[in-house]
Amino acid sequence: MARDFEALRARVRDVPYTPGKDALRHISPLLLTAQDLTATALVRLAALDNSAYTNIAGSRASLELLASVVSSSSLAGTDLAHVVLANPYEGAEFAGYPATNEAMRTTRHAEAIPKMSGHLDDAVHQLDLCAIGCHYLAHGITEDLATTHEHKAPAVRQTTGPALTPAQHDALTALNGGGHLYESATCGLGVTRVATDDGTRVSIATYRALAKRELVARDTSTSLAIGQKITVTEQGQQILAQPRPHAALTTTHPAPPVPTAAASRSR
């Protein structure tokens, strides 16, 4: 959009016109273009406001900056509309009024030109603000996204390693819905088990494999006899956001035939 605003600014700054029909013919396309750019900026503001970008720190400043672009673009359109209003027209007067002669026309044009030029200068200023705002906006959004990526990078690296098996992924999914770690005495021995809220069976070996990779954590403030609540960590949530792994396909090859004594003699 910055290039579009810069192009329109150049056109407005250098527009040649003579007050009257010529001015209307030259100013009208500029006004329509300014209105189109205002509509485009407004649509992009709505899209940005409804995007996930609003969850990123610093996004409010970008939204406010884009809103200011909408405002400045609208003001540029208003300035161009004021040029149209200040333009002297050549229609006939009401009956009873003297017809406009060349001297009167020259006077009207001379009085209109400073007003029209002032509105054009104001439009150029507003379009300049639009272009600058778009450049700052693009730079700001790029920096915000890069900073967010850098902050998330360590967490992503912690989840790297061997992919989860389908059973481990299912166990992680079940624990994400709620689970507890218990220890009970059986025949004088402490037996640790995992219970999930949805009844999915999770072996202690699977739980320990998930805990070792820091995909799950337990609340050690309570006793194992009562049950320690199991939660899925941020790293675990990242794993769950990925597709469930499929079980590896195994192909079996028939064993080669064992040569018989008769076959050996025939060779």
Disulfide bonds with the S-S distance in Angstrom:
none
